[in-house]
Protein backbone atom coordinates (compact mmCIF):
# COMPACT_ATOMS: atom_id res chain seq x y z
CA UNK A 1 0.00 0.00 0.00
CA UNK A 2 1.31 3.45 -0.87
CA UNK A 3 1.36 6.42 1.50
CA UNK A 4 -1.74 8.06 -0.01
CA UNK A 5 -3.71 4.82 0.25
CA UNK A 6 -2.66 4.38 3.88
CA UNK A 7 -3.57 7.99 4.66
CA UNK A 8 -6.98 7.51 3.02
CA UNK A 9 -7.65 4.44 5.18
CA UNK A 10 -6.63 6.28 8.36
CA UNK A 11 -8.76 9.34 7.58
CA UNK A 12 -11.71 7.12 6.69
CA UNK A 13 -11.31 5.20 9.95
CA UNK A 14 -11.22 8.46 11.92
CA UNK A 15 -14.33 9.69 10.08
CA UNK A 16 -16.19 6.45 10.79
CA UNK A 17 -15.28 6.69 14.47
CA UNK A 18 -16.28 10.35 14.69
CA UNK A 19 -19.66 9.78 13.03
CA UNK A 20 -20.26 6.61 15.02
CA UNK A 21 -19.28 7.82 18.47
CA UNK A 22 -19.20 11.60 18.24
CA UNK A 23 -17.07 13.89 20.39
CA UNK A 24 -16.56 14.01 24.13
CA UNK A 25 -15.38 10.53 25.10
CA UNK A 26 -12.12 9.66 26.81
CA UNK A 27 -9.05 9.46 24.59
CA UNK A 28 -8.64 5.80 25.58
CA UNK A 29 -12.01 5.00 23.97
CA UNK A 30 -11.00 6.58 20.66
CA UNK A 31 -7.59 4.87 20.82
CA UNK A 32 -9.21 1.46 21.34
CA UNK A 33 -11.68 1.82 18.48
CA UNK A 34 -9.03 3.31 16.18
CA UNK A 35 -6.84 0.26 16.85
CA UNK A 36 -9.82 -1.93 16.00
CA UNK A 37 -10.43 -0.04 12.74
CA UNK A 38 -6.77 -0.13 11.70
CA UNK A 39 -6.51 -3.84 12.47
CA UNK A 40 -9.72 -4.49 10.53
CA UNK A 41 -8.13 -2.72 7.55
CA UNK A 42 -4.96 -4.83 7.86
CA UNK A 43 -2.77 -1.82 8.67
CA UNK A 44 0.28 -2.31 10.88
CA UNK A 45 0.59 0.04 13.85
CA UNK A 46 1.86 0.30 17.40
CA UNK A 47 0.06 1.86 20.33
CA UNK A 48 1.53 4.23 22.92
CA UNK A 49 5.17 3.82 21.87
CA UNK A 50 7.59 5.58 24.19
CA UNK A 51 9.70 8.25 22.57
CA UNK A 52 12.54 10.30 23.97
CA UNK A 53 12.11 14.07 23.81
CA UNK A 54 13.82 17.05 25.35
CA UNK A 55 11.93 20.28 26.00
CA UNK A 56 13.88 23.23 27.39
CA UNK A 57 16.38 20.85 28.94
CA UNK A 58 13.76 18.58 30.50
CA UNK A 59 13.78 14.93 29.43
ZIKAKA-V67961 format. One record per helix or strand of 3 or more residues. SS is the DSSP state (H for helix, E for strand). FROM is the first residue (numbers start at 0). LEN is the number of residues. Records with the same first field share a line. If there is no record, write none. Layout:
SS->FROM-LEN / FROM-LEN
This chain:
H->2-19 / 26-14
